[in-house]
Amino acid sequence: MKQHYIVAKLLLITSITFSLQSQAQSPTTVTNSSDCGTARTFTSSDEGFNSPSIYSDPDDAALYWNPVTGREEGNTGSSPDFRASLISSVYPSTTPGKVSVGFSYTAPSGTQYRVKVIQVSPATAINYLALTSWTTFSATAGSVCLLISDIDIEAGIGIRFEFSFRTPGAAGDITFDNFGMSGANAPLPVTFLGFVARKNDDATVKLLWDVADETNVQGYYIEKSIDGNNYTTLGFVPAGGKPVYSITDNLADTKVRFYRVKNVDIDGAYKYSTTIKVAGLNPDKRIQLYPVPAKGVINVQHETAPSKGVITLAGLEGRILIRKEVLANTQQTNLNVAALSPGIYIIRYEDGIGAVQTIKMVKE
């Protein structure tokens, strides 16, 4: 898929987030709404939207802003499981407990969408405030306007919207246009928009960030610390007009690490992102499966979930087939895999605060 990066508008977030799939604290409800006044038309610019989102699945493809058609676009090509994401600028939340958001679209038959509301300011340890369920578009073209209700949404905070799409293998174009929200407020003037850490199963951690208003920026120093006070430089990433920046660090021991990004301008001026905390390795607490090989119900044994986590089961091609929330303070979660075809699958456990573990499962 074509990757089109827009130099003028890059995004980076001030929310503290440790896992791309961590959970909101309260349940989200969604109903249809008529309060989605068009806020961004994409006629003359990308409106500060970015793709893919740093919060999304690492395999998500990029939509790109087409200045000729004036909209965000992508093509599924021959992918059997096409996934893409798009994240908005930062907007002020005006109504406690709810927000209306909408957009126009075209998509292949059977395409599903999902909306995530992410808190940006003030900084928070919650990855997102609200998350809708995957929903199939009712037609191959049209518009949606949703009232998203969740008590975690507070008035006066900065929020972003992540829009995710997935197709069942049908080829065609996905387009996104006419973003709307209740109040249709102007974006907030922020520079650092996001900084997240994704722990990998190969004992590494990938740090990702996006920025806004990247003007006269020399680059980004990534600093790390084991006590949260004394920092050393992990590396330097030059500014290059990218929608998402990243760097990888090794987790060679069990020590907790703190990371921050130092944005340095050409004239030497600098500012810091928020600091994120990443747990070190814990080799004695790997997830385990039983009985194996799997036939019907399988038990996933994991370390005590400190908050609401999530377990997903996917095929080797990456398509998620089962997703189940993990209750806080539990050490075991059951998955019913009886309906799956024989083969090898990947089970992924995320504890809700940054720890990610994966294990292969053989289904008879």
C-alpha positions in Angstrom: 0.0 0.0 0.0 1.2 3.5 -0.8 2.6 5.3 2.2 2.2 9.1 1.8 3.7 11.2 4.6 2.7 14.8 5.1 5.6 17.0 6.2 3.6 20.0 7.3 1.5 18.3 10.0 3.1 15.8 12.3 1.6 14.9 15.6 3.0 13.7 19.2 0.7 13.2 22.4 1.1 14.2 26.0 -0.9 11.3 27.4 1.0 8.6 29.4 0.2 5.3 27.8 1.9 2.0 28.2 0.0 -0.4 26.0 -1.8 0.2 22.7 -4.6 -2.1 23.9 -5.0 -1.1 27.5 -8.5 -0.6 28.7 -10.7 2.4 29.6 -12.0 2.3 33.2 -15.8 2.4 32.5 -18.1 0.8 29.9 -18.9 2.7 26.7 -22.3 2.9 25.2 -23.0 4.1 21.6 -26.2 5.3 20.0 -26.9 7.2 16.8 -26.7 11.0 16.9 -27.6 14.0 14.8 -25.1 16.3 16.5 -22.0 15.9 14.2 -21.5 19.3 12.6 -18.8 19.1 10.0 -15.5 20.3 11.6 -13.0 19.3 8.9 -13.5 18.8 5.2 -9.9 18.0 4.1 -10.5 20.1 1.0 -7.2 22.1 1.3 -5.1 20.2 3.9 -4.9 17.0 6.0 -6.4 19.0 8.9 -3.7 17.6 11.2 -5.0 14.1 10.9 -2.4 11.3 10.9 -2.2 7.7 9.7 -1.5 5.2 11.0 -2.2 6.0 14.7 0.5 5.3 17.2 -2.2 3.6 19.3 -3.3 1.2 16.6 -2.3 -2.3 15.8 1.3 -2.3 14.5 0.2 -4.0 11.3 -2.3 -1.3 10.4 -1.8 0.3 6.9 -1.8 4.0 6.3 -4.5 6.1 4.8 -3.2 9.2 3.0 -4.5 12.6 2.3 -5.3 13.1 -1.4 -5.2 16.8 -2.3 -7.0 16.2 -5.6 -10.1 14.6 -4.0 -9.8 16.3 -0.7 -10.1 13.3 1.6 -8.2 10.5 3.3 -7.8 7.4 1.1 -6.5 3.9 1.1 -6.8 0.8 -1.0 -7.1 -2.8 0.4 -5.3 -4.3 -2.6 -5.0 -8.1 -2.4 -4.7 -8.2 1.4 -7.0 -10.9 2.9 -7.2 -8.9 6.1 -6.8 -5.2 5.5 -6.6 -3.0 8.6 -6.0 0.7 8.7 -6.2 3.5 11.2 -6.4 7.3 11.3 -6.0 9.7 14.3 -7.4 13.2 14.6 -5.9 16.4 16.0 -6.5 17.3 19.6 -9.9 18.9 20.4 -11.4 20.2 23.6 -14.1 18.1 25.2 -17.1 20.2 26.1 -19.7 17.9 27.6 -19.0 15.6 30.6 -19.7 11.9 29.9 -20.3 12.1 26.2 -19.2 13.3 22.8 -20.7 13.0 19.3 -18.4 12.2 16.4 -19.0 11.3 12.8 -17.6 11.1 9.3 -18.4 10.2 5.7 -16.9 7.1 4.0 -16.7 4.7 1.1 -15.6 1.1 1.8 -15.9 -2.4 0.3 -18.9 -4.4 1.4 -18.5 -5.9 4.9 -16.0 -3.3 6.1 -16.1 -2.7 9.8 -15.1 0.5 11.8 -14.3 1.3 15.4 -13.8 4.6 17.2 -11.5 5.2 20.2 -11.6 8.4 22.3 -8.1 9.1 23.7 -7.2 11.6 26.5 -4.3 13.9 25.7 -4.3 16.6 28.3 -4.0 16.7 31.2 -1.7 13.6 31.1 -3.3 10.3 32.1 -2.3 6.7 32.6 -5.4 5.5 30.7 -4.8 4.7 27.1 -8.3 5.6 26.1 -11.4 6.9 27.6 -14.0 5.2 25.4 -14.0 2.5 22.7 -16.8 1.4 20.4 -17.3 -2.1 19.3 -16.4 -3.2 15.7 -19.5 -2.3 13.6 -20.2 -3.2 10.0 -21.0 -0.3 7.7 -24.6 -0.5 6.5 -23.6 0.4 2.9 -20.6 0.8 0.7 -20.9 4.6 1.0 -22.5 7.0 3.4 -22.0 8.7 6.7 -22.2 7.9 10.4 -22.8 10.1 13.5 -22.4 8.5 16.9 -23.1 9.6 20.4 -20.3 8.0 22.5 -21.2 8.0 26.2 -18.6 7.1 28.9 -18.2 8.6 32.4 -14.4 8.7 31.8 -15.0 11.6 29.3 -14.6 14.8 31.2 -15.3 18.4 30.1 -12.3 20.7 29.6 -9.8 18.0 28.6 -8.0 17.5 25.3 -9.1 14.4 23.3 -8.2 12.8 20.0 -10.3 10.3 18.0 -8.8 7.2 16.5 -10.7 5.6 13.6 -9.9 2.0 12.7 -11.1 0.0 9.7 -10.9 -3.7 8.8 -12.2 -5.5 5.7 -13.1 -9.2 5.3 -10.9 -9.6 2.2 -13.0 -7.6 -0.3 -10.9 -5.4 -2.6 -11.6 -1.8 -3.0 -11.0 1.8 -1.7 -11.6 3.1 1.8 -12.1 6.8 2.1 -12.6 9.1 5.1 -14.1 12.6 4.8 -16.1 15.3 6.5 -15.0 14.7 10.1 -17.6 16.1 12.5 -18.1 16.4 16.2 -20.4 18.0 18.7 -19.4 21.7 19.1 -17.1 21.5 16.0 -14.3 23.1 18.1 -11.0 24.2 16.6 -8.0 22.0 17.3 -6.0 22.8 20.5 -2.6 24.3 19.9 -0.4 21.5 21.2 3.0 20.3 20.0 3.6 17.0 21.8 0.6 14.9 21.1 1.5 11.4 22.0 4.2 9.1 23.3 3.6 5.3 23.8 5.7 2.2 24.5 5.0 -1.2 22.9 6.8 -4.1 24.6 7.7 -6.9 22.2 8.1 -10.6 22.9 11.7 -10.5 21.8 12.8 -8.6 25.0 12.7 -5.2 23.4 10.4 -2.2 23.7 9.4 0.1 20.8 8.9 3.7 21.7 6.6 5.7 19.3 5.6 9.3 19.2 4.0 11.9 16.9 4.2 15.7 17.0 2.4 18.7 15.7 3.8 21.9 14.2 7.2 20.5 13.4 8.8 23.8 12.4 12.6 24.4 12.6 13.0 21.2 14.5 16.4 19.6 14.5 15.4 16.3 15.9 14.5 14.2 18.9 16.8 12.8 21.7 15.3 9.8 23.4 16.4 9.6 27.0 16.0 6.8 29.5 16.5 6.4 33.3 16.2 3.6 35.8 15.3 5.9 38.7 13.2 8.5 37.0 15.6 11.3 37.9 19.0 10.7 36.2 18.7 10.2 32.4 21.1 9.1 29.7 20.6 9.4 25.9 19.3 6.3 24.2 19.5 7.7 20.7 18.8 10.6 18.4 16.2 10.6 15.6 16.4 13.5 13.1 13.3 15.4 12.2 12.1 14.3 8.8 8.5 15.2 8.3 7.2 11.8 9.5 3.7 11.1 10.9 5.2 8.7 13.4 8.7 8.4 14.9 10.1 5.4 16.7 13.1 3.9 18.3 13.7 0.5 19.9 15.5 -0.3 23.2 16.5 -3.7 24.7 15.0 -4.9 27.9 18.0 -6.9 29.2 16.9 -7.2 32.8 14.1 -6.8 35.2 14.7 -3.2 36.0 11.9 -0.6 35.4 12.8 2.0 32.8 11.6 5.6 32.3 11.6 7.2 28.9 11.1 10.7 27.6 11.6 12.6 24.3 13.6 15.8 24.1 12.5 17.9 21.1 15.4 20.1 20.0 15.0 23.1 17.6 17.6 24.3 15.1 18.4 27.2 17.4 19.0 24.9 20.4 15.8 25.5 22.2 14.2 22.3 23.5 11.1 20.9 25.3 10.3 17.5 26.8 7.5 15.1 26.3 5.8 13.4 29.2 7.6 10.5 30.8 6.5 7.0 30.4 7.3 4.0 32.6 8.0 0.5 31.3 8.4 -2.6 33.4 11.4 -4.8 32.8 11.6 -8.5 32.0 10.0 -11.0 34.3 11.0 -14.4 33.0 9.4 -16.3 35.9 5.9 -15.0 35.0 5.4 -16.1 31.4 1.9 -17.1 30.2 1.2 -20.8 30.0 -1.6 -22.8 28.3 -3.3 -26.0 29.3 -4.4 -28.5 28.2 -2.2 -28.7 25.1 -2.7 -29.4 22.3 -6.0 -27.4 22.5 -9.3 -29.0 21.6 -12.2 -27.2 23.3 -11.7 -24.8 26.2 -8.2 -23.7 26.9 -6.9 -22.1 30.1 -4.5 -19.1 29.7 -2.5 -18.8 32.9 -0.9 -15.4 33.4 0.5 -13.1 36.1 -2.1 -11.2 38.2 -3.7 -8.6 36.0 -3.3 -5.2 37.8 -6.2 -3.7 35.9 -8.5 -4.7 33.1 -6.2 -6.4 30.5 -7.0 -8.2 27.2 -6.2 -11.5 25.6 -6.4 -12.0 21.8 -6.0 -15.1 19.7 -5.0 -14.6 16.1 -4.0 -16.7 13.1 -0.4 -16.7 11.8 -1.5 -14.1 9.2 -2.3 -11.7 12.1 -6.1 -11.7 11.9 -7.7 -11.6 15.4 -10.2 -14.3 15.8 -11.0 -14.1 19.6 -10.7 -11.2 21.9 -11.5 -11.4 25.6 -11.1 -8.9 28.5 -9.1 -10.1 31.5 -10.6 -9.2 34.8 -8.5 -7.3 37.3 -6.7 -9.4 40.0 -7.2 -12.6 38.1 -4.5 -15.1 37.1 -6.4 -17.3 34.7 -8.6 -16.7 31.7 -10.5 -19.3 29.6 -10.9 -19.3 25.9 -13.3 -21.5 23.9 -11.4 -22.5 20.8 -13.6 -25.5 19.8 -14.8 -23.7 16.6 -11.3 -23.0 15.3 -9.8 -25.1 12.5 -6.8 -27.3 13.3 -3.5 -25.3 13.1 -1.2 -22.9 14.9 -2.4 -19.7 16.5 -0.8 -16.8 18.5 -2.2 -15.9 21.9 -1.3 -12.4 23.1 -1.8 -11.2 26.7 -1.7 -7.5 27.6 -2.0 -6.6 31.3 -3.3 -3.1 30.8 -0.2 -1.2 32.0 2.4 -2.1 29.4 3.4 -5.8 29.8 2.8 -7.8 26.6 3.4 -11.5 26.3 2.7 -13.9 23.4 2.7 -17.7 23.1 1.9 -20.2 20.3 -1.1 -22.5 20.6 -1.6 -25.7 18.6 -5.2 -26.6 17.9 -6.1 -30.2 17.1 
